[in-house]
Amino acid sequence: MLPFFTEPYPDELIYSAIARYHFYSGNLDCKDTLEEVFQSRTVIPSLEIGSHFANLVTQIGMNYSVEKLLSEHTIYPYYAPLLTSVRQQQIMRDVKGNGKGLYARLGMAAGSICKKAGLYYCSQCAKNDIERFGEPYIHREHQLQGINVCAHHSLHLKKYPIDFTMSSRIEFIRFEQSKMDLSALQSVQANYSDLEVQLAQMAYKLLKVNISKYSRENIVKKYRALLRERGYITTANQVRQQELHKDFLRKIPNNFLEKYDSFLDIDDEYNWLKVLTRNIKRHVHPIRHLYFLCFLEQDVKRFLEEVTEDQGPFGSGPWPCLNKAANHYKRPVIEKVTVTRDYKSKAPIGTFECSCGFVYARKGPDQFANDLYHIGRIKVFGNVWKAKLIELEAEQTYSIRALAKMLGVDSKTIKKYLQSEEDKSKSSMDSTSQLELPRQIVLNGINSHPDHSRTAIRKLFPKEYMYLYRYDKEWLLERLPNKKAPVQSKGKIDWYVRDLEYMNKMKALHNELISLEKPVRITKSLIGKRLGIVANLENHLDKLSLTATYLNKICESVQAFQIRRCCKIINRMIKNEEPVLLWKVQRLGGVKSHHFHEIKSILESYLCQRQEVDCHDQTTS
């Protein structure tokens, strides 16, 4: 343990505290400082976070822990709530040890946005530090990527003249007053200055967050709760990406986002806003999360502490059975809800089906806790409910109104189901007598026409035949004549002639299918059904060589059909002089995103060819 250590100032980077220790200890060689602080001469100092914290904590004293240093004296809290819980655990192991893979897990290694190539400070903060502590130091909030303004004084940050990227990798840089420009600066007077200040303040609040309390999994669910509240979540639980992109860019335009390496390409299926709202595993830079919170008009602290996680329009379940006739009434026994959309209001409709047969529905989303026990409409009462009704009615001690109250329905419903039970009882008593007449008619017909086939009997007595087939099938089949064996054709088939006939018909049908306004995929099954030759195509195609060759030529794979359908849409757009937007082609063509990504380059080539042809036509005309 060190005899003394320069205790870190509020929000000072641990790198800065070690740099001050190196200065005050009088060490000339930085490797001596590394050995004293980290018990190793091969450690490479890191500005933003660092490594070998287990050794560092042992050396500087028991007042510190790895978690305390990481939380209060590194920029890690800027990233922590936006990382998955798995990554958080991996990073905790990284900083305790040699830090291998640390910055890659944070998303700072490759493709990092708004990367700062030096040390930054706020002149007013530096003045305050000198007055309070006698020296300036490196504030962690001033080193955050994407933040160019002081959160406390709304002033542009200044770059320290000594660039650590140009110095030795093991050298510690300490802020020196003599090398800093502490002249008074005016408040930011540029476009979007209010937004830049707001982002800086949000980033500072993010640094104060408990690093172990939140994770990307929680954040995404909170996002979805806010998106659902604002109508950006569909009934199928998907994000309305097109609407979200348009509204987002109205509030935070691309000319600002481009300045911070965050240009938003709506046509890009993997742009950062889509990844942020639907992919938990992929990392998104914290500054982009802050843009999204600005769009949602959320304060960081309120968002993390008060916004509840999305549970869907009807909560996470299980849901209660609201069948008053069941012994599990109001108990959470329903494990699944089916969500559909109301065709008028577009609101979600939840249908809850219990194992007792009771099915009810209600309109969402739920707003209050009591909504859980609300029934919009009962779809099916089920056998348990009906059995209870019959049981209570048999006691003959309750009025219709009392039965309705006990079973949770209207009096008219009770009357309806009691009448239905009476009708069923009468129907069962009369069913045998109702079968006698059609039985006698069909039986007399069979006896009068012993040579008739089943089909002939059916044509003679169609009404009676169908009635018995539906309600007394076993009796009917026992008394009908035996089925006759099919007559085998003795004529020899000329397969060559048939082959030519099929191929000519297919050519005509193919031309008809290609010219359809609404394209259909050309398949062997479709050709066979349209021409009525399914059996021969399935069983005798080996005898139809011309037909088989032509079929292979015209039948389409799913991808080929998607390309043809999208090209047809492009042609229509060009003909109508509409702008050809590939995202619109994808939507009109009904092609899923991962499939469209595979054919996008083909469609782009086709579009270029069409445009070249049109330009040539216009030039020649």
C-alpha positions as CSV (number, residue, x, y, z in Angstrom):
1,M,0.0,0.0,0.0
2,L,1.3,3.5,-0.9
3,P,2.3,5.8,1.9
4,F,0.2,8.6,0.3
5,F,-1.9,9.1,-2.8
6,T,-3.5,12.1,-4.4
7,E,-7.1,11.6,-3.5
8,P,-9.3,12.2,-6.6
9,Y,-11.3,15.4,-6.8
10,P,-15.1,15.3,-7.6
11,D,-15.6,13.9,-11.0
12,E,-11.9,13.7,-11.7
13,L,-10.6,10.9,-14.0
14,I,-8.5,8.4,-12.1
15,Y,-5.9,9.0,-14.9
16,S,-5.7,12.6,-13.8
17,A,-5.3,11.7,-10.1
18,I,-2.5,9.3,-11.0
19,A,-0.9,12.1,-13.1
20,R,-1.0,14.4,-10.1
21,Y,0.5,11.6,-7.9
22,H,3.3,11.2,-10.4
23,F,4.1,14.9,-10.2
24,Y,3.9,15.2,-6.4
25,S,5.8,11.9,-5.8
26,G,8.8,13.4,-7.6
27,N,9.2,10.3,-9.8
28,L,11.1,11.0,-13.0
29,D,10.4,7.8,-14.8
30,C,6.7,7.0,-15.5
31,K,7.5,3.3,-15.1
32,D,8.3,3.9,-11.5
33,T,4.9,5.4,-11.0
34,L,3.2,2.5,-12.8
35,E,5.0,0.0,-10.6
36,E,4.0,1.9,-7.4
37,V,0.4,2.3,-8.4
38,F,-0.3,-0.9,-10.4
39,Q,2.5,-3.1,-9.2
40,S,3.5,-3.6,-12.8
41,R,5.9,-1.6,-15.1
42,T,4.1,-2.8,-18.3
43,V,0.7,-1.2,-17.7
44,I,-0.4,1.2,-20.4
45,P,-2.3,4.2,-18.8
46,S,-5.8,4.7,-20.2
47,L,-7.5,8.1,-20.1
48,E,-11.2,7.2,-20.2
49,I,-11.4,4.1,-18.0
50,G,-8.3,1.9,-17.4
51,S,-7.4,-1.6,-16.2
52,H,-5.6,-3.4,-13.3
53,F,-8.0,-1.8,-10.9
54,A,-7.7,-4.7,-8.5
55,N,-4.1,-3.9,-7.9
56,L,-4.8,-0.1,-7.9
57,V,-7.4,-0.4,-5.1
58,T,-4.9,-2.5,-3.0
59,Q,-2.2,0.2,-3.4
60,I,-4.3,3.4,-2.8
61,G,-6.1,2.3,0.3
62,M,-9.2,0.7,1.7
63,N,-11.4,3.8,1.1
64,Y,-11.8,2.7,-2.5
65,S,-13.2,-0.2,-4.3
66,V,-13.2,-1.2,-8.0
67,E,-16.9,-0.3,-8.3
68,K,-16.4,3.1,-6.6
69,L,-13.5,4.1,-8.9
70,L,-15.3,2.8,-12.0
71,S,-18.5,4.7,-11.0
72,E,-17.1,8.0,-9.8
73,H,-13.8,8.5,-11.6
74,T,-14.1,7.0,-15.1
75,I,-16.5,7.7,-18.0
76,Y,-17.9,4.1,-17.7
77,P,-21.3,5.3,-16.3
78,Y,-21.8,7.1,-19.6
79,Y,-22.0,3.6,-21.2
80,A,-23.1,1.3,-18.4
81,P,-26.9,1.6,-18.5
82,L,-26.9,1.2,-22.3
83,L,-24.9,-2.1,-22.2
84,T,-26.4,-5.6,-21.8
85,S,-26.0,-7.2,-18.4
86,V,-23.6,-9.7,-19.9
87,R,-21.3,-7.0,-21.2
88,Q,-21.4,-5.2,-17.9
89,Q,-20.2,-8.3,-16.1
90,Q,-17.4,-8.8,-18.8
91,I,-16.3,-5.2,-18.4
92,M,-16.1,-5.5,-14.6
93,R,-13.8,-8.4,-15.1
94,D,-11.8,-6.5,-17.7
95,V,-11.0,-3.5,-15.5
96,K,-10.0,-5.7,-12.6
97,G,-7.5,-7.5,-14.8
98,N,-5.5,-6.5,-17.9
99,G,-8.4,-4.7,-19.7
100,K,-8.1,-6.8,-22.8
101,G,-11.2,-6.3,-25.0
102,L,-12.5,-3.5,-22.7
103,Y,-12.9,-0.8,-25.3
104,A,-14.2,-3.2,-27.9
105,R,-17.0,-4.2,-25.5
106,L,-17.8,-0.5,-25.0
107,G,-18.0,0.1,-28.7
108,M,-15.1,2.7,-28.6
109,A,-12.5,0.7,-30.6
110,A,-13.6,0.7,-34.2
111,G,-16.2,2.9,-35.8
112,S,-16.4,5.1,-32.7
113,I,-18.3,8.3,-33.4
114,C,-17.3,11.9,-32.3
115,K,-13.9,10.5,-31.1
116,K,-11.9,13.2,-29.3
117,A,-8.2,13.4,-30.2
118,G,-7.0,15.2,-27.1
119,L,-7.9,16.4,-23.6
120,Y,-10.6,19.1,-23.1
121,Y,-11.6,21.5,-20.4
122,C,-14.0,24.2,-19.6
123,S,-12.3,27.5,-18.7
124,Q,-14.9,28.4,-16.0
125,C,-14.6,24.9,-14.4
126,A,-10.8,25.2,-14.4
127,K,-11.0,28.7,-12.7
128,N,-13.4,27.2,-10.0
129,D,-11.0,24.3,-9.5
130,I,-8.0,26.6,-9.0
131,E,-10.0,28.7,-6.5
132,R,-11.3,25.7,-4.6
133,F,-8.4,23.1,-4.8
134,G,-5.5,25.2,-5.9
135,E,-5.0,23.4,-9.2
136,P,-7.0,22.4,-12.3
137,Y,-7.7,18.8,-13.1
138,I,-9.3,16.6,-15.9
139,H,-13.1,16.4,-15.5
140,R,-14.5,13.2,-16.9
141,E,-17.7,14.9,-18.3
142,H,-15.5,17.0,-20.6
143,Q,-13.9,14.0,-22.2
144,L,-17.2,12.3,-23.3
145,Q,-17.6,11.6,-27.0
146,G,-20.2,13.7,-28.7
147,I,-20.2,16.4,-25.9
148,N,-18.6,19.7,-26.9
149,V,-20.2,22.0,-24.3
150,C,-19.8,22.3,-20.6
151,A,-23.0,21.1,-18.8
152,H,-22.6,23.6,-16.0
153,H,-21.6,26.8,-17.8
154,S,-22.9,26.3,-21.4
155,L,-19.4,27.1,-22.8
156,H,-17.6,25.5,-25.6
157,L,-14.9,23.1,-24.4
158,K,-11.2,24.0,-25.1
159,K,-8.5,21.6,-26.2
160,Y,-5.5,21.3,-23.9
161,P,-2.3,22.1,-25.9
162,I,-0.5,18.9,-25.0
163,D,-2.0,16.0,-27.0
164,F,-1.7,12.7,-25.2
165,T,-2.1,10.9,-28.5
166,M,1.2,12.4,-29.6
167,S,3.1,11.7,-26.4
168,S,4.6,8.5,-25.0
169,R,2.0,5.8,-24.3
170,I,3.2,5.5,-20.6
171,E,3.4,9.3,-20.0
172,F,0.9,10.9,-17.6
173,I,-0.4,14.4,-18.6
174,R,-1.4,16.7,-15.8
175,F,-3.3,19.9,-16.4
176,E,-1.1,23.0,-15.7
177,Q,-2.6,26.4,-15.2
178,S,0.1,28.1,-17.2
179,K,-0.8,26.1,-20.4
180,M,-4.6,26.7,-20.2
181,D,-6.6,29.5,-21.8
182,L,-8.8,30.7,-18.9
183,S,-10.1,33.8,-20.7
184,A,-13.8,34.5,-20.4
185,L,-15.9,33.0,-23.1
186,Q,-19.4,33.9,-24.3
187,S,-22.2,31.4,-24.2
188,V,-22.6,29.2,-27.3
189,Q,-24.2,31.2,-30.1
190,A,-24.4,28.6,-32.8
191,N,-27.3,26.7,-34.4
192,Y,-28.8,24.1,-32.1
193,S,-26.9,25.6,-29.1
194,D,-29.8,24.8,-26.8
195,L,-29.8,21.2,-28.0
196,E,-26.0,20.9,-27.4
197,V,-26.4,22.2,-23.9
198,Q,-29.3,19.9,-23.2
199,L,-27.2,16.9,-24.4
200,A,-24.3,17.9,-22.2
201,Q,-26.6,18.1,-19.2
202,M,-28.1,14.8,-20.0
203,A,-24.7,13.2,-20.4
204,Y,-23.6,14.6,-17.0
205,K,-26.7,13.1,-15.3
206,L,-25.9,9.8,-17.0
207,L,-22.5,9.8,-15.3
208,K,-24.3,9.9,-11.9
209,V,-26.3,6.8,-12.6
210,N,-25.7,3.6,-10.5
211,I,-23.7,1.4,-12.9
212,S,-25.3,-1.8,-11.7
213,K,-28.9,-0.8,-11.5
214,Y,-29.8,-0.6,-15.2
215,S,-29.0,-2.4,-18.4
216,R,-29.8,-2.3,-22.1
217,E,-32.6,-4.8,-21.5
218,N,-34.3,-2.4,-19.1
219,I,-33.7,0.6,-21.3
220,V,-35.3,-1.0,-24.4
221,K,-38.4,-2.0,-22.5
222,K,-38.7,1.6,-21.2
223,Y,-38.3,2.9,-24.7
224,R,-41.1,0.6,-25.9
225,A,-43.4,1.8,-23.1
226,L,-42.9,5.4,-24.3
227,L,-43.3,4.4,-28.0
228,R,-46.5,2.5,-27.2
229,E,-47.8,5.5,-25.3
230,R,-47.2,7.7,-28.4
231,G,-48.7,5.2,-30.9
232,Y,-45.5,4.0,-32.5
233,I,-46.1,0.3,-31.6
234,T,-48.4,-1.8,-33.8
235,T,-50.9,-4.4,-32.7
236,A,-48.4,-7.0,-33.7
237,N,-45.9,-5.4,-31.3
238,Q,-43.7,-4.0,-34.0
239,V,-42.3,-0.4,-34.1
240,R,-43.8,1.8,-36.8
241,Q,-40.3,2.6,-38.2
242,Q,-41.3,4.9,-41.1
243,E,-43.5,7.2,-38.9
244,L,-40.8,7.2,-36.1
245,H,-38.1,8.2,-38.6
246,K,-40.0,11.0,-40.1
247,D,-41.1,12.4,-36.7
248,F,-37.6,12.0,-35.3
249,L,-36.0,14.0,-38.1
250,R,-38.6,16.7,-37.8
251,K,-37.3,17.3,-34.2
252,I,-33.6,16.5,-34.7
253,P,-32.7,17.2,-38.4
254,N,-30.0,15.4,-40.3
255,N,-27.8,18.5,-40.7
256,F,-27.3,18.5,-36.9
257,L,-26.9,14.7,-36.7
258,E,-24.3,14.6,-39.5
259,K,-22.1,17.0,-37.5
260,Y,-21.9,14.3,-34.8
261,D,-21.4,11.3,-37.2
262,S,-25.0,10.2,-36.7
263,F,-26.6,10.9,-40.1
264,L,-29.9,8.9,-40.3
265,D,-30.5,7.1,-43.6
266,I,-34.2,6.1,-43.7
267,D,-33.6,3.6,-46.5
268,D,-30.9,1.8,-44.6
269,E,-32.4,-1.2,-43.0
270,Y,-29.7,-1.2,-40.3
271,N,-29.5,2.5,-39.4
272,W,-28.8,3.3,-35.8
273,L,-32.3,4.3,-34.9
274,K,-33.7,0.9,-36.1
275,V,-31.0,-0.9,-34.2
276,L,-31.7,1.2,-31.0
277,T,-35.4,0.4,-31.0
278,R,-35.4,-3.3,-31.9
279,N,-32.0,-5.0,-31.3
280,I,-30.8,-5.5,-27.8
281,K,-27.6,-7.2,-28.7
282,R,-26.1,-4.6,-31.0
283,H,-24.4,-1.7,-29.2
284,V,-25.5,1.9,-29.9
285,H,-23.4,4.9,-28.9
286,P,-24.6,6.8,-25.8
287,I,-24.9,10.1,-27.6
288,R,-27.4,8.5,-30.0
289,H,-29.4,7.3,-27.0
290,L,-29.4,10.9,-25.7
291,Y,-30.7,12.1,-29.1
292,F,-33.6,9.6,-28.8
293,L,-34.4,10.7,-25.2
294,C,-34.5,14.3,-26.5
295,F,-36.9,13.2,-29.2
296,L,-39.1,11.5,-26.5
297,E,-38.7,14.7,-24.3
298,Q,-37.3,12.7,-21.4
299,D,-35.0,13.8,-18.6
300,V,-32.4,11.1,-17.9
301,K,-33.1,10.8,-14.2
302,R,-36.9,10.7,-14.7
303,F,-36.6,8.2,-17.6
304,L,-34.5,5.8,-15.6
305,E,-36.4,6.1,-12.3
306,E,-40.0,6.7,-13.2
307,V,-40.7,5.3,-16.6
308,T,-42.0,1.7,-16.2
309,E,-40.9,-1.1,-18.5
310,D,-43.2,-2.0,-21.4
311,Q,-45.5,-5.0,-20.6
312,G,-47.5,-4.9,-23.8
313,P,-51.0,-3.4,-24.1
314,F,-52.4,-5.9,-21.5
315,G,-49.5,-6.4,-19.1
316,S,-47.2,-9.4,-18.9
317,G,-49.7,-11.9,-17.5
318,P,-50.9,-14.3,-16.4
319,W,-54.4,-12.9,-16.5
320,P,-57.4,-13.7,-14.4
321,C,-60.3,-15.9,-15.5
322,L,-63.5,-13.8,-15.1
323,N,-65.9,-16.7,-15.2
324,K,-68.1,-16.3,-12.1
325,A,-69.2,-19.9,-12.4
326,A,-65.7,-21.3,-12.1
327,N,-64.0,-22.0,-8.7
328,H,-60.9,-20.2,-10.0
329,Y,-62.7,-16.9,-10.6
330,K,-60.4,-13.9,-10.6
331,R,-57.3,-16.1,-10.2
332,P,-54.4,-15.6,-12.7
333,V,-54.7,-18.8,-14.7
334,I,-54.8,-17.6,-18.3
335,E,-51.2,-17.7,-19.7
336,K,-51.7,-16.3,-23.1
337,V,-53.5,-13.3,-24.7
338,T,-54.4,-13.0,-28.4
339,V,-54.0,-9.4,-29.5
340,T,-55.9,-8.1,-32.6
341,R,-56.7,-4.6,-33.8
342,D,-60.1,-2.8,-33.7
343,Y,-60.8,-1.9,-37.3
344,K,-62.4,1.4,-36.4
345,S,-60.4,2.9,-33.6
346,K,-57.2,0.9,-34.4
347,A,-56.9,0.1,-30.6
348,P,-55.6,-3.3,-29.5
349,I,-58.2,-5.9,-28.6
350,G,-57.1,-8.6,-26.2
351,T,-58.9,-12.0,-26.2
352,F,-58.4,-14.2,-23.1
353,E,-59.3,-17.9,-23.3
354,C,-59.4,-20.0,-20.1
355,S,-59.2,-23.8,-19.9
356,C,-62.7,-23.8,-18.5
357,G,-64.0,-22.7,-21.9
358,F,-64.7,-19.1,-20.9
359,V,-63.5,-16.6,-23.5
360,Y,-63.7,-12.8,-23.0
361,A,-62.2,-9.8,-24.8
362,R,-61.5,-6.2,-23.9
363,K,-60.1,-3.1,-25.6
364,G,-56.7,-1.9,-24.6
365,P,-54.2,-0.7,-23.7
366,D,-54.8,-1.1,-19.9
367,Q,-54.4,2.2,-18.1
368,F,-55.3,1.3,-14.5
369,A,-54.8,-1.8,-12.3
370,N,-58.6,-2.5,-12.3
371,D,-58.6,-2.8,-16.1
372,L,-57.3,-6.3,-15.5
373,Y,-60.8,-7.3,-14.2
374,H,-62.8,-5.6,-16.9
375,I,-64.8,-7.5,-19.6
376,G,-65.5,-5.8,-22.8
377,R,-67.4,-8.7,-24.4
378,I,-67.9,-12.4,-23.5
379,K,-67.2,-14.4,-26.6
380,V,-67.8,-17.9,-25.3
381,F,-69.3,-18.9,-21.9
382,G,-68.1,-22.5,-22.0
383,N,-69.3,-25.8,-20.5
384,V,-68.5,-24.9,-16.9
385,W,-70.6,-21.7,-17.0
386,K,-73.5,-23.5,-18.7
387,A,-73.4,-26.4,-16.3
388,K,-73.5,-24.0,-13.3
389,L,-76.5,-22.2,-14.9
390,I,-78.4,-25.5,-15.3
391,E,-77.5,-26.5,-11.7
392,L,-78.7,-23.3,-10.2
393,E,-81.9,-23.2,-12.3
394,A,-82.7,-26.8,-11.3
395,E,-82.8,-25.7,-7.6
396,Q,-85.8,-23.5,-8.5
397,T,-84.9,-21.0,-5.8
398,Y,-83.5,-18.2,-7.8
399,S,-85.1,-15.6,-10.0
400,I,-83.8,-14.8,-13.5
401,R,-82.4,-11.6,-12.2
402,A,-80.7,-13.4,-9.3
403,L,-79.1,-15.9,-11.7
404,A,-77.8,-13.1,-13.9
405,K,-76.2,-11.4,-10.9
406,M,-74.6,-14.6,-9.7
407,L,-73.2,-15.5,-13.1
408,G,-72.1,-12.0,-14.1
409,V,-74.4,-11.5,-17.1
410,D,-77.5,-9.7,-18.2
411,S,-81.0,-11.2,-17.5
412,K,-81.6,-11.6,-21.3
413,T,-78.6,-13.8,-21.6
414,I,-79.9,-16.1,-18.9
415,K,-83.3,-16.3,-20.7
416,K,-81.5,-17.0,-24.0
417,Y,-79.4,-19.9,-22.7
418,L,-82.3,-21.4,-20.7
419,Q,-84.4,-21.4,-23.8
420,S,-81.6,-22.9,-25.8
421,E,-81.3,-25.8,-23.3
422,E,-85.1,-26.4,-23.6
423,D,-84.8,-26.4,-27.4
424,K,-81.9,-28.9,-27.3
425,S,-83.9,-31.2,-25.0
426,K,-86.9,-31.1,-27.4
427,S,-84.6,-31.5,-30.4
428,S,-83.0,-34.7,-28.9
429,M,-86.4,-36.1,-28.2
430,D,-87.6,-35.4,-31.8
431,S,-84.4,-36.4,-33.6
432,T,-85.3,-40.0,-34.0
433,S,-88.7,-39.3,-35.4
434,Q,-87.3,-36.7,-37.8
435,L,-85.0,-39.3,-39.3
436,E,-87.7,-41.8,-40.0
437,L,-89.2,-40.2,-43.1
438,P,-86.0,-39.6,-45.1
439,R,-84.8,-43.1,-44.1
440,Q,-88.0,-44.6,-45.5
441,I,-87.8,-42.6,-48.8
442,V,-84.2,-43.5,-49.5
443,L,-84.7,-47.2,-48.5
444,N,-87.7,-47.4,-50.9
445,G,-85.6,-45.9,-53.7
446,I,-82.8,-48.4,-53.1
447,N,-85.2,-51.3,-53.2
448,S,-87.0,-50.0,-56.3
449,H,-83.8,-49.4,-58.3
450,P,-81.5,-52.3,-57.4
451,D,-79.2,-51.5,-60.4
452,H,-78.6,-47.8,-59.5
453,S,-75.3,-46.7,-58.2
454,R,-74.7,-44.5,-55.1
455,T,-74.5,-41.4,-57.4
456,A,-77.8,-42.3,-59.1
457,I,-79.6,-42.7,-55.7
458,R,-78.2,-39.3,-54.6
459,K,-79.6,-37.7,-57.7
460,L,-83.0,-39.2,-57.2
461,F,-83.4,-38.1,-53.6
462,P,-80.9,-35.2,-53.1
463,K,-82.7,-33.6,-50.1
464,E,-83.2,-36.8,-48.1
465,Y,-79.7,-38.1,-49.1
466,M,-77.9,-35.0,-47.8
467,Y,-80.0,-34.9,-44.6
468,L,-79.1,-38.5,-43.8
469,Y,-75.5,-37.9,-44.8
470,R,-75.3,-35.1,-42.2
471,Y,-77.3,-36.6,-39.3
472,D,-77.3,-40.4,-39.9
473,K,-74.3,-41.1,-42.0
474,E,-73.5,-44.6,-40.6
475,W,-77.1,-45.8,-41.3
476,L,-77.0,-44.4,-44.9
477,L,-73.6,-45.9,-45.8
478,E,-74.6,-49.4,-44.6
479,R,-77.6,-49.4,-46.9
480,L,-76.3,-47.8,-50.1
481,P,-75.1,-50.1,-52.9
482,N,-71.4,-51.1,-52.9
483,K,-69.0,-48.8,-54.8
484,K,-68.3,-49.8,-58.3
485,A,-64.8,-50.3,-59.5
486,P,-63.6,-47.5,-61.8
487,V,-63.6,-48.4,-65.5
488,Q,-60.1,-48.7,-66.9
489,S,-59.4,-47.0,-70.2
490,K,-58.1,-49.4,-72.8
491,G,-57.1,-46.8,-75.3
492,K,-53.3,-46.1,-75.7
493,I,-52.3,-42.4,-75.0
494,D,-50.2,-40.6,-77.6
495,W,-47.9,-38.8,-75.1
496,Y,-46.1,-36.8,-77.9
497,V,-49.4,-35.2,-79.0
498,R,-50.3,-34.6,-75.4
499,D,-46.9,-33.1,-74.8
500,L,-47.3,-30.6,-77.6
501,E,-50.8,-29.7,-76.5
502,Y,-49.7,-29.0,-72.9
503,M,-46.8,-26.9,-74.0
504,N,-49.0,-24.7,-76.3
505,K,-51.5,-24.2,-73.5
506,M,-48.7,-23.3,-71.1
507,K,-47.3,-20.7,-73.5
508,A,-50.7,-19.0,-73.7
509,L,-51.2,-19.2,-70.0
510,H,-47.7,-17.9,-69.3
511,N,-48.4,-14.8,-71.4
512,E,-51.7,-14.3,-69.6
513,L,-50.0,-14.6,-66.1
514,I,-47.1,-12.2,-67.0
515,S,-49.5,-9.5,-68.1
516,L,-51.6,-9.6,-64.9
517,E,-51.9,-6.3,-63.1
518,K,-51.4,-8.0,-59.7
519,P,-48.5,-10.4,-60.2
520,V,-48.7,-14.1,-59.1
521,R,-45.8,-16.4,-58.7
522,I,-45.6,-18.9,-61.6
523,T,-45.2,-22.4,-60.2
524,K,-45.8,-25.9,-61.4
525,S,-48.8,-26.2,-59.0
526,L,-50.4,-23.0,-60.4
527,I,-49.9,-24.1,-64.0
528,G,-51.3,-27.5,-63.3
529,K,-54.4,-26.2,-61.5
530,R,-55.1,-23.5,-64.1
531,L,-54.9,-26.1,-66.9
532,G,-56.5,-29.0,-65.0
533,I,-53.5,-31.3,-65.5
534,V,-52.1,-31.6,-62.0
535,A,-52.1,-35.4,-62.0
536,N,-50.2,-35.7,-65.2
537,L,-47.6,-33.1,-64.1
538,E,-47.1,-35.0,-60.9
539,N,-47.1,-38.6,-62.1
540,H,-46.2,-38.5,-65.9
541,L,-43.8,-35.6,-66.4
542,D,-41.1,-38.0,-67.5
543,K,-43.2,-38.7,-70.6
544,L,-43.7,-35.0,-71.3
545,S,-40.2,-33.8,-72.2
546,L,-41.2,-30.6,-74.0
547,T,-43.6,-29.7,-71.1
548,A,-40.9,-30.4,-68.5
549,T,-38.3,-28.2,-70.3
550,Y,-40.8,-25.3,-70.7
551,L,-41.9,-25.7,-67.0
552,N,-38.3,-25.4,-65.8
553,K,-37.9,-22.3,-67.9
554,I,-41.0,-20.4,-66.7
555,C,-41.4,-21.5,-63.1
556,E,-40.1,-18.9,-60.6
557,S,-38.3,-19.2,-57.3
558,V,-39.5,-17.0,-54.4
559,Q,-36.6,-14.6,-55.0
560,A,-37.2,-14.4,-58.8
561,F,-40.9,-13.6,-58.2
562,Q,-40.0,-10.9,-55.7
563,I,-37.6,-9.4,-58.2
564,R,-40.2,-9.4,-61.0
565,R,-42.9,-8.0,-58.7
566,C,-40.6,-5.1,-57.5
567,C,-39.4,-4.4,-61.1
568,K,-43.1,-4.1,-62.1
569,I,-43.6,-1.6,-59.3
570,I,-40.5,0.4,-60.5
571,N,-41.9,0.4,-64.0
572,R,-45.2,1.8,-62.8
573,M,-43.5,4.5,-60.7
574,I,-41.4,5.6,-63.7
575,K,-44.4,5.6,-66.0
576,N,-46.4,7.7,-63.5
577,E,-43.3,10.0,-63.1
578,E,-43.1,9.2,-59.3
579,P,-39.8,9.3,-57.4
580,V,-38.5,5.7,-57.2
581,L,-37.7,5.1,-53.5
582,L,-36.5,1.6,-52.7
583,W,-38.1,1.5,-49.2
584,K,-41.5,2.3,-50.9
585,V,-40.8,-0.5,-53.5
586,Q,-40.2,-2.9,-50.6
587,R,-43.4,-1.9,-48.9
588,L,-45.6,-2.1,-52.0
589,G,-44.0,-5.4,-53.0
590,G,-44.6,-6.9,-49.6
591,V,-41.0,-8.1,-49.3
592,K,-39.6,-8.8,-45.8
593,S,-36.5,-6.8,-44.9
594,H,-34.0,-9.6,-44.9
595,H,-35.2,-10.9,-48.3
596,F,-35.2,-7.3,-49.7
597,H,-31.6,-6.9,-48.6
598,E,-30.6,-9.8,-50.8
599,I,-32.3,-8.4,-54.0
600,K,-31.6,-4.7,-53.4
601,S,-28.5,-4.6,-55.6
602,I,-30.3,-6.3,-58.5
603,L,-33.2,-3.7,-58.2
604,E,-30.7,-0.9,-58.1
605,S,-29.0,-2.2,-61.3
606,Y,-32.4,-2.5,-63.0
607,L,-33.4,1.0,-62.0
608,C,-30.2,2.4,-63.4
609,Q,-30.8,0.6,-66.7
610,R,-34.4,1.9,-66.9
611,Q,-33.2,5.4,-66.2
612,E,-30.5,5.2,-68.9
613,V,-33.1,3.9,-71.4
614,D,-35.5,6.7,-70.6
615,C,-32.7,9.3,-70.9
616,H,-31.7,7.8,-74.3
617,D,-35.3,7.8,-75.5
618,Q,-35.7,11.5,-74.5
619,T,-32.4,12.4,-76.3
620,T,-33.4,10.7,-79.5
621,S,-36.9,12.2,-79.4
